Amino acid sequence: MNKISFVLNYIRYFIKADSNHDIHSPFIFKLVTEAFNDKSPYPVYAEIEKIRSRLLKDNTKICVEDFGAGNTLLNKNNHSENERIVKDIATKSAKPAKYAQLLYRLVRFLQPQSLIEVGTSLGISGCYQAVAIPGSKFITCEGCASIAAIAHENFNQLQIKNAEIVIGNFDNIFQQVLNRFVTIDWIFFDGNHRKTPTLNYFYQAVKKINQNTVFIFDDINWSDEMKETWDEIKQHSSVTVSIDIYMMGIVFFNKDLSRQHFVIRY
């Protein structure tokens, strides 16, 4: 999707999106009020953002292997298509603080005990998710060993004990990770921005849902095929509630909730 289309789509989203006063579902109203709109300066924010600042200055070159759609912007100014500079990865791939901190607050609010992330990158979003509930089990999947090594260092710097990184092609390792759980409470999908793989992961994961499971999909408006992917996911018969905040899509499977699709301004 080109930049003009992205901006125009965002304008349409912003006009369509509901504010707090337009939300009549008690659960979603509470979620938005207590998680989305929480402006508390949690101390961990500063600790993780200090790591981000260091990564944004890191000129180290590493060899990478990208199994997903990737980010073509990372190829510019590099000497090899398999070589990346850490600060470029941090700039283009690390989740912005606004959304990474939302993940932290959502985990605190929803209290999942079993969490999976598909797409570790340098570990910024993983840090936010893992530290939110230290007693939970957090497994993050990364395709590139050299990137995973940096994420591991970042987890260690924050003394995160409940996180595990599994390395490999998502097509091969995702089902293996799922099989380690009877059911899964939380999955953040941020590793492959293409329709067919994302849907394949969704249909694998939906077999492991429970009443309180939440799936979060990153970059649902990143491309036309990701928009199509999001539309198919939110219409799945198991999904009861979906939330579109433009950069992310969130789905719930709680059968006690009335089936509704929200577009919320964030």
N, C-alpha and C positions, 0 to 999 in steps of 0.2 A: 504494500500500500504506500503510495507516495505521500509526501508531507501535506500537500493541499487537501487530499482526501481525508487524511488523519485529522486535520484541524476542523474541516467541515463536519466530519462525523462527531467530533467532540462538541462542537457547537450544538448539533442536534441533540446529543445526549444531555447537555447542560440544560437545554430548554425543556426537555421531556422529564428530567429527573425530579423526584419528589424531595421536598424538604421535610424536616421532622414533623411539621404540623399536618402534613398530608398523609402520614402513615397511620393506619387504623389497626394494624395487627399489634397486639400487646407485646408479643415476643420480639418482633422486628423493631418496634419502638424502643423497647428496653435495650436491645442490642445496639441500635444506633446511638441512643443516649449515653450508654455506659461504656461502649467500646469505641465506636466511630468518633464520638465527640469528646472523648476523654483527653484533655489537654495537660494532664499531669506530667511534670518533668521527671519521669522515672530515672533514677541514677544510672541504670544500665544503658540508657540511651547514649549518654556521654561516653561510656566505656566502649561501646560498639562503634560509635561514630569516630572515636579516636583511631580505631583499627582501620576504618574506611579511609580516613585522612592519610594514614601511612601508606595504604595501598595506592591511593591516588598520586603518590609521589614516587612510587617504586618503578624504576626503569629496568628492572630485571627482565631478561628475555627468556621465555620458556617455550618448549615445543608442546603443541596441543593437538588433540584429535577431537573433532566436533562431529558427533553422531546426529545432532538435531538440525533444525533449519539454520541455526547459527545466526550470526550478525555480520553481514557483509561489510559493515563499517570497520570491523576489526582488521580486515585485510589491508586497509590502506596504510601506506608508509612502512610496511613491514618488509623484511628482506626475503621472507619465505612465507608461502601460504600456510605453513604449519607452525610458524613462529609468531608469538604474541608478546607484547610488552605488558607486564602486570598492570600498570596504571591504565592502559587502554581497556583491559578487561574490566577493571573496577569502574571505569567511566561508563562503558557501554552495557555491561551485563549485570552489575550489582544492583539489587533492588533499591530504588530511591528511599531515603529515610522516611518519607511520608507514608509509604506503603509497607515498608519493612516494620515500622513501628506499629502500624495497624495490625499486622500479623501477631505481634507481641500481645497487643491488647485483646485481640480475638481469642488467642490461646488462653489468656488469663480469664476471660469472661466465660468461655465454653468449657474449660477444664478437660480437654482430651487427655487420655493417658497413653494412647498409642498414636504416634505421629510419623508420617512419611513425607519426605520432600523429594520430588523428582526434578533434579537440577540443582546441584550444590553451588556451582560456580566457586567464588572465593569464600563462601561461608557467611556472608553478611546476614542474609535472611535466615539462614540456619541458626546463627547465634541468637537472633531475636526470638525464634520459635522455641529453641531448646531451653533458654534461660527462663522463659515465662513459667514453666512448671518443671523445676529441677528433678522431681521424682518420676517424671514421665519417661517413656522410651521413645527416643527420636532417632529415626534412620533416614539418612539423606543419600540420594543416589547421584553419582557423578560419572560422566563418561571418560574424563581425562585424568589420568593419575597425577600429572604435574600440577594441575589446578586443585585437585583434591588434597594434595600435600600442603598447599598453602592454606586451604580451609582448615585442615587438621591443626596447623600451627595456630590459627586464629581461635579455634575451640580451646586449645590448650592454654592460650594466653588468658582467656576468661575463666579457666579452670572448669570448663563444662564437662561433666562426667556422664551425662545421660545421652550423649550423641554418638552415633556410629556412622561412618561413611562407607558405603558400598560402591565399588568402582567397576564400571563395565558398560557395555551397550545396554541402554534401557530396555530394548526389545528382549534382551536375554535375562536381565537381572530383576526387572520389576516384579514379575510373577514370583520369583524366588523370595523377594522381600515380603510380598503379600502373604506368602505361605507360612511365614514366621508368626503370623497373628491369626487368632480365631476370627476376630472381627477387628476392624480398624476405625478409629475415632476421627482421624484428621488426615487429609492428604493435600499437599500443596503441589500442584502441577506447574512446573516452570522449566521443563527440560527439553521439550520438543514442540516447536510452534508450527506443526503441520497437522492437517485434519486427520488423516488416516491413523498415524501413530497415537495422537491424543485420544481419539475415540477408542482405539484398541485398549489403551491404558484404562480409560474410563470403564469400559465394559468388563475388563478384568477386575477392576477395583470394586465395582458396584456389587459384586458377589460377596463382598466382605463387609457390607455396611451393617450398622445397627441403628437403633432408634435415634441416636444422638450424633451420628456421623455427619461431618461436614467436609465437602471438597471445595477447594479454591483453585481456580484456573487463572493463570497470569496471562496478560496481553491478549484478552479476548477480542480486541479490536486492532491487533497488530497487522492483520492482513484480511482479505476477503474470506479466505478459507478458514481462518480462525473465527471470524464472525459466524460462518456457517456451522462450525464445530460447536460454538456456544449455543446457537439456536437449537441444534439437535440434542445437546446435553440437557438443557433446561426443560425440554419437552418429554424427556424420558419418563416412563410411567412411575418409576420409583422416586422421582424428585417431587417434593411437595412445595418447597419454597426456593426461589432463586433471587439473587440480588446482583444487579449489574451496577458496578461503580466505574465503568468504562475501562480502566486499566486492569481490573480484575472481575471475575465472575464467581459468585459463591452459591453453592447449592446445599440444601438440607433435605433430609429424608425422613423427618419426623412425621409419622402418620397422624399425630394429634394436631398438626398445623393444617390450616385450610390451604388448598393449593392456590398459590399466588406468585406472580413474577413482579419484582420491584426493580425500578431504576432509581437509584438513590444518589443524590449529589454528594460528592466527597472531594 
